[in-house]
């Protein structure tokens, strides 16, 4: 699924819940694409992020990009840090597009009396829509490393396998953007994701 030229715009949508690092992941992706020589546009939508609400960010890069927003049906890659968020934003993914999803559940905040269950079979549903679904237990892998917050870097590592950007550009950008005291674990998380080729 790697792109052959820089003339096509690549559309990536990152989605998750407040506190999962969606904004940092999208910032890293935008910086990486810019360092690789692409024109880049990025935007973000904060829900009630501080209260565990939905957060999403569009990153578009190519030879020339005019708008930061992607229309429904045009996203090449959806990176979801939680399964329910993958379902919430699936309508943005183009036919045959890829969904990189953290196999992890965060129960949504409910009003009293709202007892709806968490949707089951999310991954199967996404596959039934014709998407190329890569499911990774990113949070579990991050916890094994010692900090569940680096699940976002695990997922970026997975995504990096499918984008036309050299690995050394990713690593250099991470080194420049992540504070030194958190760098080692973030690079390890990224490397773990790189090994998840499905």
Secondary structure, DSSP 8 states (H G I E B T S, - for coil): ---S-TTS-EEEEEEEETTS-HHHHHHHHHHHHHHTT-EEEEEEEE-SGGGT-EEEEEEEEES----S---TT-EEEEEESSHHHHHHHGGGEEEEEEEEEE---------TT------S-HHHHHHHTT-EEEEE-HHHHHHHHT-GGGHHHHHHHHHHTTSSS-HHHHHHHHHHHS-HHHHHHHHHHHHHHHT---
